[in-house]
Amino acid sequence: MKASIKWTDGRQFIAEAGSGHSVVLDGNPEHGGRNTGARPMEMMLMGLGGCTSFDVMQILDKSRAPVTDCVASVEAERAEGTPAVFTKIHVHFTVTGHGLKDAQVKRAVELSADKYCSASIMLARGGVEMTHSYEIADVEA
């Protein structure tokens, strides 16, 4: 994997992944940014959320769970001072579907957290307190 981050102006950068996709990164105005893109630490949380969501949906698809929607809400706490590393991160899934089984959703979230999600496991091994939870929203067929 590779990425390239090019400074454009102020505290704005264009980050390009090896796959060719790009995103704008920027800082808040009090640090010289113009608020034109996500903060780098926000991108880390979004990447974590995307990684674990990918796993959960793949596991649920394989088990033929009737999912109609899946949202991962990620909240983090950071250390005081510099470096302001993440100290705690909580990922909460809201999985919506037709007659979803609690055991299927629980298993998918646990497998992602404990076995498959590279981002989540890497952060946990780095000392971040990682927690996960879920809720099921049933929709009528």
C-alpha positions, -999 to 999 in steps of 0.1 A, spaced: 0 0 0 11 35 -7 -2 70 -3 10 105 -13 1 137 6 7 169 -12 6 203 5 -16 228 -14 -18 259 8 -20 269 44 -27 237 63 -45 220 34 -33 188 17 -45 165 -10 -40 129 1 -40 104 -28 -41 66 -21 -23 41 -42 -56 32 -57 -58 67 -72 -86 80 -50 -81 114 -33 -94 133 -3 -88 168 10 -73 172 44 -72 206 62 -69 221 97 -91 243 116 -86 281 112 -70 285 147 -42 264 134 -38 280 100 -64 259 81 -95 270 62 -117 241 72 -120 228 36 -115 191 45 -114 165 72 -87 167 99 -61 139 97 -72 124 130 -108 124 118 -96 105 87 -82 78 111 -116 74 127 -133 73 94 -108 47 82 -114 26 113 -152 29 109 -149 19 72 -127 -10 80 -149 -26 106 -181 -18 87 -167 -36 57 -160 -67 78 -194 -66 96 -213 -64 63 -192 -91 46 -198 -114 76 -235 -106 76 -238 -111 38 -221 -145 40 -246 -155 67 -274 -143 44 -287 -118 70 -314 -96 56 -296 -63 62 -311 -31 47 -288 -6 64 -257 -5 86 -242 26 103 -211 27 125 -209 56 148 -173 61 161 -164 83 191 -129 88 205 -112 104 234 -77 119 230 -49 125 255 -44 159 269 -13 177 255 10 166 227 9 141 212 -29 141 215 -32 103 207 -64 84 209 -69 68 243 -104 54 239 -125 46 209 -160 32 209 -177 19 177 -215 15 179 -233 -3 150 -269 3 142 -279 -26 119 -312 -25 102 -330 -53 85 -360 -77 83 -360 -101 112 -323 -99 119 -310 -124 145 -291 -110 175 -266 -138 174 -257 -131 138 -251 -94 144 -232 -100 177 -210 -126 160 -202 -102 131 -193 -73 154 -171 -96 176 -153 -112 146 -145 -78 131 -133 -65 165 -113 -95 175 -101 -111 143 -106 -92 110 -105 -54 114 -68 -45 109 -74 -9 119 -92 -18 152 -67 -45 161 -37 -22 153 -51 6 175 -58 -18 204 -23 -33 202 -10 3 203 -27 9 237 -60 24 226 -90 11 247 -113 -2 220 -150 -10 227 -178 -21 204 -215 -23 207 -245 -28 185 -282 -24 182 -307 -39 158 -334 -19 141 -361 -41 127 -381 -30 96 -412 -47 85 -410 -66 52 
